Amino acid sequence: MFGLLFKGKAMIGVALFVVAGFACRQLIFFLLKLHLKKKYWSE
């Protein structure tokens, strides 16, 4: 039972890690696009 609980927590941890990584990547791409857009629009 304890092993099962640990496995469940590990799965949640991995899922959170994957989601966080994906969210960070999306945010970085969004900010990069915004920055490039401002750069090209201002010129």
N, C-alpha and C positions, 0 to 999 in steps of 0.2 A: 504493500500500500504506500509506504514512504517513497519507494522507487518510482511509483506511478505519479505521485504528487510532484516529485522532483522533475520527472520527464515532462509533465504538464507545464511546469514553471519554465523549463528550458525552452519548450516550444513557444511559449508566450514571449520569452526574451528574444528568441530568434525572429519571431514575427514582428515585434516592436522594432528590432534592429533593422530589418528589411524595410519596413514602412518609413522609419526615420531617415534611412539612407535615400529612399526614393523621394521623400518630401524635400530633403535638402537639395537633391539634384534638380528637382523641379524649380525650387526657389532660386538656385544659382542660375539656371537657364533663363528664368524670368527676369532676374535682375540684370543679367548680361544683355538680354534683348532690349530692355528698357534703357540701359546705358548706351548701347549702340544707336538706338533710335534717337535719343537726345543728342548724341554726338553728330549724327548725320543731319538731323533736322536743324540744328543750330548753325551749321555751315551754309 
